[in-house]
Amino acid sequence: MLIRLTQIMRGWANYFKHAVAKHVFTKLDAFVWWRLIRMLRERHHWSWGDVRRRFTTPTGRWLPIAADGIELFQIASVTVSRYRYRASTIPNPWQPANPV
């Protein structure tokens, strides 16, 4: 399931990385994380303490959700860059009608 979810999230990130989407990527990351944690809690009958025990280091730092060497893709880590307006710098294949 992590493989398919990662593929979908990478596709979304590649499609929308040229828009103003950094805030949406962050929200989407949080949404996917909470849904996966909820699914794991229901499937394995874990309490919140079990989740903390499984996904944090001894210092309290959260670990990424991973299984069999496959890690959940962090869509918020994608760099967002807007297209730059290039109007007059685009090469024009046509010659002007009345050259001066």
C-alpha positions in Angstrom: 0.0 0.0 0.0 2.9 2.4 0.7 4.2 1.8 -2.8 1.0 2.9 -4.5 0.4 5.8 -2.1 4.0 7.1 -2.7 3.4 6.8 -6.5 0.2 8.8 -6.3 1.8 11.5 -4.1 4.8 11.8 -6.3 2.5 12.3 -9.3 0.5 15.0 -7.6 3.8 16.7 -6.5 5.2 16.7 -10.0 2.0 18.0 -11.5 1.4 20.8 -9.0 5.0 21.8 -8.1 4.8 24.7 -10.6 1.8 26.3 -8.8 1.5 28.0 -5.4 1.1 24.7 -3.6 3.5 24.5 -0.7 0.8 25.1 1.9 -1.4 22.5 0.3 1.5 20.0 0.2 2.0 20.5 3.9 -1.7 19.9 4.7 -1.7 16.9 2.4 1.3 15.4 4.2 -0.5 15.8 7.6 -3.7 14.4 6.2 -2.0 11.3 4.8 0.0 10.7 8.0 -3.1 10.9 10.2 -5.1 8.6 7.9 -2.3 6.0 7.9 -1.9 6.2 11.7 -5.7 5.8 12.1 -5.7 2.8 9.8 -2.8 1.2 11.7 -4.5 1.8 15.0 -7.7 0.1 13.8 -6.0 -2.8 12.0 -3.6 -3.7 14.8 -5.7 -2.5 17.8 -3.0 -0.2 18.9 -3.5 2.5 21.5 -1.9 5.9 21.1 1.0 4.8 23.3 1.7 1.8 21.0 1.9 4.3 18.1 4.3 6.5 20.0 6.4 3.5 21.0 6.6 2.3 17.4 7.1 5.6 15.5 9.3 7.6 17.9 13.0 7.4 18.9 14.0 7.3 22.5 14.5 11.0 22.4 10.9 11.6 21.3 11.5 12.4 17.7 9.0 11.0 15.2 10.2 8.4 12.6 8.7 8.3 9.1 6.2 5.6 8.4 8.0 2.8 6.6 7.6 -0.9 5.9 10.0 -3.4 4.3 12.4 -0.5 3.3 9.6 1.5 1.7 9.2 4.9 3.3 6.1 7.2 3.0 6.9 10.0 0.5 6.9 13.4 2.2 5.2 15.6 -0.4 6.0 18.8 1.6 9.7 18.2 0.8 9.1 18.9 -2.9 10.5 22.3 -4.0 7.8 24.5 -5.5 9.0 26.9 -8.3 6.7 29.1 -10.3 7.1 29.4 -14.1 8.9 32.7 -14.9 7.3 35.1 -17.4 9.6 35.0 -20.5 7.5 36.9 -23.1 10.2 38.7 -25.1 12.9 36.1 -24.5 11.1 33.3 -26.3 12.6 32.9 -29.7 10.3 33.9 -32.6 10.5 31.8 -35.8 8.7 34.5 -37.9 10.3 37.6 -39.3 8.5 40.9 -38.8 6.3 41.9 -41.8 8.1 45.3 -42.4 11.7 45.1 -41.3 13.0 48.5 -40.4 
